[in-house]
Amino acid sequence: MQVKLNSDERIDQLYSKNISIIQSSHVFSFSLDAVLLADFVRTNGHKTRQVVDLCAGNGAIGLFLSEKTAAHITMIEIQPKLADMATRSIKLNDLGSQISVVNDDLKNATAYLKKDSVDIVACNPPYFVNYETSVKNPNQYLAIARHEIKTNLNEIVKVSADLLKMNAKLFMVYRPDRLTDLMVSLRENRIEPKKLRFVRPRIGMEANMVLIEAIKDGKPDGLKVLADLIAYDGDHYTDEVKKMLYGQDK
């Protein structure tokens, strides 16, 4: 399906999912963390009926998840330009019957979705605390995507807890240096971390991302730390990452 592109926009492809997505050099484009998170999310067949993508940006994660589930996916994004790009990418992929976009502050999520009604929340949030001394990108779209300017970790976790059913799951990608903050916030909001997977750029390097699966009202303890995901073998993606990006036969 054809859609109108603005002068700064292009169409990129995630070949493993046969998904096209509208991107722009002027805003924050999806990167490897979005692909890793979408791959990490585990759906539960027909029992998964409602999925929410918080801090949705231009819609990459929700679009990537559309091939994993028949559930309805609601993207929530505060920035109008990014919400518009996500809406047109949905149309581009003919997914209007499965995915919808809410252009609003995520703290208002329960005005659009009933509390305790969602099976999965996925979120690739801003990673950095918005200190007064923080050096921020002069591009407002990049600054909002990277720093906690419009929301923060505790608000994201609280909204997730409000949306999720009992025993429903939250999936996030985050920074290891803020993992303690995340764990504290999860437990304070009745969400119990169950699986962690650290992502390292190369073997022997420190992790620069961590993937988290957590369950609302889950039993305490029982946290599993999965084998590390290695992004690069030398100058090339590892086979595991290549499969996520290009599919089995690439």
C-alpha positions, 0 to 999 in steps of 0.5 A, a space after each residue: 500500500 502506498 503512503 505519502 513520504 515527507 522530504 526527510 523520510 525514507 522507507 527501511 526494511 526489516 527483512 526477517 519480518 517482511 516489515 517496511 518502516 518509515 524513518 527520517 534522518 531528523 528523528 530517532 530511528 529504530 536501532 538494534 535494541 528495538 530488534 532485540 526487544 521484539 525478538 525477546 518478547 514471548 507471546 502466548 498464542 491465542 491467549 495473547 489478545 492485547 499488546 501495548 508498545 510504550 514509548 513507541 517512537 516511529 512504531 518499530 517494535 509494534 510493527 515487528 511484533 505484528 508477525 508474532 501475534 494476532 493480538 491487537 497492538 496499541 502503540 503509545 507515543 507522545 511526539 506527534 511527528 513520530 506518531 504520524 510516522 508510525 500511523 503511516 507505517 501501519 498503513 504501508 504494511 496494511 496492518 490497520 486492523 491489528 495496530 492502532 496508535 495513541 498520540 498522547 502522554 503514556 501517563 494517560 494510557 488508562 484513558 484509552 485502555 482498561 486497567 488490568 486488561 493487557 497481556 503484554 507491555 513492551 517498552 524501549 524507554 529513554 535510558 538516561 536520567 534528565 539531570 540539569 547537567 546532562 548534555 542533551 542532543 539539540 535535536 528535540 526528537 533525539 533528546 526526548 528519545 534518549 533522556 527522561 524529559 517527557 517520562 521516567 522509569 518509575 512512571 513507565 513501570 507504574 503505567 505498565 502495572 496499571 495496564 497489565 493483567 495479573 500474571 501478564 508480562 512486561 518486556 523491556 530493553 534497558 541499560 545495565 548501569 541502571 539495572 538496580 533502579 529498574 529492579 527496585 521500581 519493578 518490585 515497588 509496582 508489583 512486577 517481578 523480574 523473571 528473566 534477564 539477558 545481557 547484550 555485549 557488543 563483542 565477546 569480552 566487552 562489558 554489556 551495553 544493554 539488558 533485556 528483561 522479562 517480568 511478571 505482574 504479581 509474579 512470585 518473588 525469586 526464581 530470576 533466571 539470567 540467560 546466556 549473553 547475546 553477543 552482537 558482533 563477531 569481529 566487524 560483522 553481526 553474529 549469526 544470532 543477530 543476522 537471523 533477527 535482522 535478515 531471516 534464516 536464509 540470509 
